[in-house]
C-alpha cells in the first residue's frame, strides 16, 4: 500500500513537469466564451429568480424548478474564477482556489442540476400518464425533502475533494489540479468521477424510458384528436421534450469525454499528446455543459405557465392587449 501511495504521489507531482499543457486555446478562446455565458446566465437566472420569488411552491414541479435555478445560480457565480484562471489574469493563487474550491462547487451543482432534470422529467411523466393521480411523490413536501437529500448527498460527496487537495500549492503545481492531491485525494477523485458517471447515465436511462412512454402517449393523443383545440393541447404536451433535449445536448458529450480524461490525469503512463487532446476535449464539452445555465430558463418558459405569466414582457403584452380590446369595444359601443 505504501509503495502504491508513493507511486501515485510521484505521478501526480511529476506529471506537470513531464507533460506541459498546450493552453493557447484555453487561455484565449474559452475565457471569451465563458464570459459570454456568464453574463447571459446572470441576466437570465436573475430574471428567473425575481419571477420565482412571486410563485409559491405549491407543486412538485415548481419545487424542482426553484432548486434547479439555485444550482444554476451557484454554477454561474463560480465562472469568474474559472475565467480568470484560464486566462492567466491575476495571481496564481486564483488557480489554487479554483482547484480546491470553486471547481468542486461547480461540479457539485452541475450534478445537482442533472438529478433535478431527471426529477423534472419524472414529474412530467407522472403528469401526462396520470394527470389526475395524486401519489405521495406528487406532493410538494416530498419534492422539498428529496431536493434537500440531493443537495446534502452531493455536498458530502464533494467535500473530501476540497479537504484532500491539501498539498502545498506552487505556481507550477497548480497547473494541474491533481498535483495538489495526495494519494487518498487521487483515489477519492477517481471514485467521485465514477459516482458522477453513474448518476448521469442512470438519469439518462430513466429519462429515456420516461420519454418513450410520453412520446407514445402524445402520438396516440394526436391520432385520436381531430379538433383544433385538442391539437393545441397536444402541442403543449409536446413541449415536455425540451427537458430531454437540454439534458442530452448539454451533458452527454461531457460524459463521453470525462472518464478517459480523468484516467489520463490519475495515470502517469498516458501519452503526453493524448493527455493534451483529452484535456481539450474535456474543456470543449465542459463549456457545452456550462451552457445549461442558459438553457434551463427555456424549461421554465415552455413548461411552467405560472412562470411565463409573471414575466414582465408577457404581463405588458397582456395589459396592452386588454387595453386594445377595451378601446375597440368602446368604439363599437359608441358607433
QUIURCOR-V558022 format. One record per residue. N is the residue number from 1. RES is the residue in one letter. PSI is psi in radians with two decimals (* if undefined). Layout:
N/RES/PSI
N/RES/PSI
//
This chain:
1/X/-0.75
2/X/-0.67
3/X/-0.69
4/X/-0.78
5/X/-0.73
6/X/-0.68
7/X/-0.75
8/X/-0.72
9/X/-0.80
10/X/-0.66
11/X/-0.73
12/X/-0.53
13/X/-0.64
14/X/-0.23
15/X/-0.61
16/X/-0.72
17/X/-0.68
18/X/-0.50
19/X/1.45
20/X/2.51
21/X/2.56
22/X/1.73
23/X/0.27
24/X/-0.76
25/X/-0.78
26/X/-0.47
27/X/-0.46
28/X/-0.92
29/X/-0.91
30/X/-0.70
31/X/-0.64
32/X/-0.77
33/X/-0.77
34/X/-0.60
35/X/-0.73
36/X/-0.80
37/X/-0.66
38/X/-0.89
39/X/-0.69
40/X/-0.72
41/X/-0.73
42/X/-0.78
43/X/-0.90
44/X/-0.76
45/X/-0.49
46/X/-0.73
47/X/-0.76
48/X/-0.68
49/X/-0.75
50/X/-0.72
51/X/-0.77
52/X/-0.40
53/X/-0.45
54/X/-0.02
55/X/2.11
56/X/2.65
57/X/1.19
58/X/0.01
59/X/2.77
60/X/-0.64
61/X/-0.82
62/X/-0.66
63/X/-0.79
64/X/-0.67
65/X/-0.72
66/X/-0.70
67/X/-0.65
68/X/-0.73
69/X/-0.76
70/X/-0.72
71/X/-0.74
72/X/-0.69
73/X/-0.74
74/X/-0.73
75/X/-0.77
76/X/-0.72
77/X/-0.31
78/X/-0.28
79/X/-0.70
80/X/-0.61
81/X/-0.71
82/X/-0.69
83/X/-0.84
84/X/-0.70
85/X/-0.83
86/X/-0.62
87/X/-0.01
88/X/0.68
89/X/2.18
90/X/-3.13
91/X/2.78
92/X/-0.32
93/X/-0.43
94/X/-0.71
95/X/-0.69
96/X/-0.71
97/X/-0.69
98/X/-0.84
99/X/-0.73
100/X/-0.58
101/X/-1.13
102/X/-0.65
103/X/-0.65
104/X/-0.78
105/X/-0.67
106/X/-0.88
107/X/-0.64
108/X/-0.86
109/X/-0.49
110/X/-0.80
111/X/-0.46
112/X/-0.78
113/X/-0.67
114/X/-0.82
115/X/-0.72
116/X/-0.64
117/X/-0.64
118/X/-0.69
119/X/-0.64
120/X/-0.75
121/X/-0.72
122/X/-0.71
123/X/-0.76
124/X/-0.61
125/X/-0.83
126/X/-0.63
127/X/-0.63
128/X/-0.69
129/X/-0.77
130/X/1.28
131/X/-0.46
132/X/0.09
133/X/2.61
134/X/1.45
135/X/2.91
136/X/-0.52
137/X/-0.14
138/X/0.20
139/X/2.44
140/X/-0.64
141/X/-0.63
142/X/-0.76
143/X/-0.67
144/X/-0.74
145/X/-0.79
146/X/-0.71
147/X/-0.70
148/X/-0.73
149/X/-0.72
150/X/-0.81
151/X/-0.80
152/X/-0.72
153/X/-0.84
154/X/-0.56
155/X/-0.86
156/X/-0.42
157/X/-0.61
158/X/-0.46
159/X/-0.78
160/X/-0.49
161/X/-0.52
162/X/-0.81
163/X/-0.70
164/X/0.01
165/X/1.08
166/X/0.18
167/X/2.74
168/X/2.25
169/X/2.35
170/X/2.84
171/X/-0.49
172/X/-0.76
173/X/-0.50
174/X/-0.09
175/X/-0.49
176/X/2.15
177/X/-0.53
178/X/-0.33
179/X/-0.27
180/X/-0.09
181/X/2.46
182/X/-3.05
183/X/-0.81
184/X/-0.62
185/X/-0.71
186/X/-0.74
187/X/-0.78
188/X/-0.64
189/X/-0.80
190/X/-0.70
191/X/-0.80
192/X/-0.67
193/X/-0.76
194/X/-0.66
195/X/-0.76
196/X/-0.66
197/X/-0.73
198/X/-0.74
199/X/-0.86
200/X/-0.88
201/X/-0.50
202/X/-0.83
203/X/-0.73
204/X/-0.79
205/X/-0.81
206/X/-0.72
207/X/-0.67
208/X/-0.79
209/X/-0.77
210/X/-0.80
211/X/-0.34
212/X/-0.78
213/X/-0.76
214/X/-0.79
215/X/-0.70
216/X/-0.76
217/X/-0.75
218/X/-0.73
219/X/-0.76
220/X/-0.67
221/X/-0.68
222/X/-0.71
223/X/-0.63
224/X/-0.54
225/X/2.46
226/X/-0.48
227/X/2.74
228/X/-0.73
229/X/-0.69
230/X/-0.71
231/X/-0.61
232/X/-0.73
233/X/-0.65
234/X/-0.53
235/X/-0.68
236/X/-0.69
237/X/-0.62
238/X/-0.35
239/X/-0.28
240/X/-0.32
241/X/-0.16
242/X/-0.53
243/X/-0.89
244/X/-0.54
245/X/-0.83
246/X/-0.77
247/X/-0.84
248/X/-0.82
249/X/-0.71
250/X/-0.74
251/X/-0.47
252/X/-0.84
253/X/-0.70
254/X/-0.65
255/X/-0.30
256/X/-0.55
257/X/-0.41
258/X/-0.69
259/X/-0.91
260/X/-0.55
261/X/-0.80
262/X/-0.69
263/X/-0.69
264/X/-0.50
265/X/-0.50
266/X/0.05
267/X/2.00
268/X/0.11
269/X/-0.11
270/X/2.38
271/X/2.44
272/X/-0.75
273/X/-0.69
274/X/-0.65
275/X/-0.79
276/X/-0.65
277/X/-0.74
278/X/-0.61
279/X/-0.79
280/X/-0.68
281/X/-0.73
282/X/-0.75
283/X/-0.71
284/X/-0.77
285/X/-0.50
286/X/-0.68
287/X/-0.73
288/X/-0.71
289/X/-0.61
290/X/-0.52
291/X/-0.18
292/X/-0.54
293/X/-0.36
294/X/-0.33
295/X/-0.56
296/X/-0.64
297/X/-0.43
298/X/-0.63
299/X/-0.75
300/X/-0.75
301/X/-0.78
302/X/-0.53
303/X/-0.35
304/X/1.76
305/X/-0.67
306/X/-0.65
307/X/-0.84
308/X/-0.69
309/X/-0.41
310/X/0.03
311/X/2.36
312/X/-0.72
313/X/-0.66
314/X/-0.73
315/X/-0.69
316/X/-0.72
317/X/-0.70
318/X/-0.74
319/X/-0.72
320/X/-0.73
321/X/-0.73
322/X/-0.71
323/X/-0.73
324/X/-0.69
325/X/-0.74
326/X/-0.75
327/X/-0.77
328/X/-0.68
329/X/-0.75
330/X/-0.69
331/X/-0.72
332/X/-0.73
333/X/-0.74
334/X/-0.64
335/X/*
//
